[in-house]
Amino acid sequence: MVKITKVSVKGNYRLEVAFDDGVRGVVDLSDLVGKGVFTLWRDPHVFEQVQIGSFGELVWLDKIDLCPDSLYLKVTGKKPEEVFPSLRCEPIYA
């Protein structure tokens, strides 16, 4: 599991994130604004209050948290099986 070590707001609901393995990139979260718990982000000032949680996740006001793994997949464009080898389905023959 990767952890986020640095985050900065880039505007238009985009964040630049750095992970503990050295990967860096920008993630666009604008598609989430106004949906479910993400209605809080309708106020851009709330979105700008992003912090890194104790497990390397992103948190907003103790009401929203985003898993670093999902953000890592967005930044790298990789599939879950590429990052987590145990998810690979290998045929088992009896």
HUBELQUI-V955242 format. One record per helix or strand. SS is the DSSP state (2 for helix, 1 for strand). FROM is the first residue (numbers start at 1). LEN is the number of residues. If there is no record, write none. Layout:
# HUBELQUI-V955242
<<SS FROM LEN> <SS FROM LEN>>
This chain:
# HUBELQUI-V955242
<<1 4 8> <1 14 6> <1 24 5> <2 30 3> <2 36 7> <2 44 4> <1 51 2> <1 58 3> <1 64 3> <2 68 9> <2 80 4> <2 85 3>>
